[in-house]
Amino acid sequence: MPFSFSYRKTTQALNFFARREIGGRINKMKALKLLYFADRYHLRKFGRPITNDEYFAMNFGPVASGGKDLAEGSDFRPDVEKAYAGQYINPSRYDFASLAELDRDVFSETDLEALAFAWERFGAKDEFALADLTHAYPEWKKHESALQGGVNSRVKMSYDDFLDDPPAGFDPCHFLDEENRKIRRDEIRELSAIHALWN
């Protein structure tokens, strides 16, 4: 589903998580899993993701493509994105450090609620525990066989699938009854259509 990637929000979300880790430095994979949980929560509760990023199922779970590039300091991102991210996060091999205070102005109150949820609910876990946890969620699970077969190293995910529930015992990142699940599906499709017209 085509959405307009928000590199400012994504950079600041990564910065948000780094600033909460001791020493202001966070493992990249851990940050990306927390970003996924924040996007999942916001999508389910408010009808849109925070980042508008494109998600892929990979061996270690869901990965926000643009977020991964920003966290790694990738040369694949446009210069404006790299310049902005470079003011706030400093990537090294396995982690990145916060360089500046969080710019809260890029976020809505609901964005901050979702980020806080992800940190409070999952922030105590390490990157591998988080990766294992994400494997239970249906939006990743549906691509598991394609990844394990070795044919694909990544498979594009759909935000629509984020609205499905994980098995019992796993936090759904906001409960949805069937009526609200349908409302969210309609909202996602409408937003996707609007973004497609403008891009």
N, C-alpha and C positions, 0 to 999 in steps of 0.2 A: 504494500500500500504506500503510495508516494506521500511523504510528509516533508516539510522543509526543515532540514537538520538545523538545530539551534546550537552552534558551536560555543556561544557565550554561556548558555545554561549548562551545557555539557562540561565545559571547562570549570565552571564554578561548582558544579556537582562533584567533580573529581577533587577540587580544592576543598570542598566541604568535608569530604571523607578524610583527606590527608590531614586536615587541621584537627580532626578528632582522634587521630592515632597518636600515640606517645611519640614525641619528637617531631611531629608534623610531617612524617614520611610514611607512605603506605605501599604495600605490595600492589602491583598493577592488577593482577588477576583478582585480588580481593576487592579492590575499588570497582572494577568492572562488574563483579557479581552484585555488589551493593547497589550500583547504578541500575542494574536489571531489576532488582527487587523494588527500588524506588519507582521506576517506570511502571512496573506491574501494578503496584499499589495505586498510583495516580490514575492510570488508565481505567482500572476497575472502579475506583471511587468517583472519579471526576470526568471520565470520558475522553481523556487524552493523555498521552505520555508527557513526561517533562521535556525530554531531549529531542523528540521527533526523529530519533536515530533509526537506522536500519539494523535489525538484529539478525544474527546468524547463529544457527546451532553448530557448535564445534565440540571437539572431544571433551573439553573441560566445561561444557555447558553453554548457555546463551552468551553471546558477545555483541555489544553495541559497536558497530563497525567504526563510525566516526569517533566514538569515545576511545576505542582502542588506539586509533591513530594518534589522537591527542595525547593520551597517556604515554605513548611510546615516542612522542616527538617525531612522528613519521614525516618524511618529505612528500608523501602523497597528498597531504592536505594543502589547500590553497594558502598562499602567503599570508592573507589577512587572518586566517584561522591560526596558523603557526605563530604569528606575531602576538596575537591576543593571548593564546595559551602560554606562550613564553613569559608573559608577565606574571603568571600565577602558579605555574607548576614547572618543576625541573626534573625531567625523566632521567633515570639511570637504567642499568640493565634490567633489574627486576622490580624496581619500585619508582616512585616519584615523590618529590618533596614539595610542600607548599612554599611559595615564595612571597605571598602577600595575603592580607586580610581578605576574607570572603566579600565579594561584591553582591550583597543581598538584593540590590535593586533589579537584578536581572530576573529574579524569581517572584512568583506570586506567593501568597501565604500558603496556598495548597501545595505548591511545589516544595516549600520548606517543610510542610507537614509530612510529605512523602519521603523526603530525604531523612528527616528525623526518625520516621518509622523504620526505614531500612537500617539505619545505624543502631537504633535501640534494640531492634529485634534480632539483627544478624551480625552486628559489628564486633561482637566478642569472638566470633569464629575466624579461623584462619582461611586462607585462600582455597586449600584443598578440601576442607570440610564444606565450604560454600559451594565449590564445584560439584561435589558429590550430592549435596542437597538439591541443587538445581536440576539434577538428572531425574528427579521425581516429578517434575512439572510437565504437564501435557504438551506445552508448546515445544519443549526440547524432546520429550519422549517419542513423539511421532516421527522424529528424524533419526532416532537412535540406530536403527538397522542400516540406514544409508551411510552413517558415519562409521559404524563398526565393520561394514563390508569393505572399507578401504577405497570405495569408489569416489567418495567425496570427503574433502577435509573440512568443508563447511556447507551448510544448506540454509537458504534464506528462510526466515521465520515470518509468521504473520501475526500482527497485533490482535487479530480476531481470536487467535488461539490462546492469548493471554487471559481471555475471559473464562476459559474452562478451568475447572477446579482440580487441584492435585489430590492424591489419595488422602484418606483420613489420617490425621496426625501431622500433616504438613500445613503450615500457615498459608492460606490462600492469598494473603496480602489484600485483604478486604473481602468480606463476605458478600456474595451476590445471590439474591433469589432469582428465579427464572424470569420474572417480569423485568427486573432491573438489568439482567444479563442481556435480554433482548434490546432494551433501550440503549445500552452501551454499544451493542453491535451496530445498531442503526446510526449512532453518533459517530462511530469510527468510520463507517462507510461514507457518511456525509462529509466528514472532515477530509477524508481521502479524496473525494470528488472535488471538493473546493480547492485543495492544494494542487490537484492535477490541472485544474483550470488556470491557476495562477502561475504555474511553473512549466 
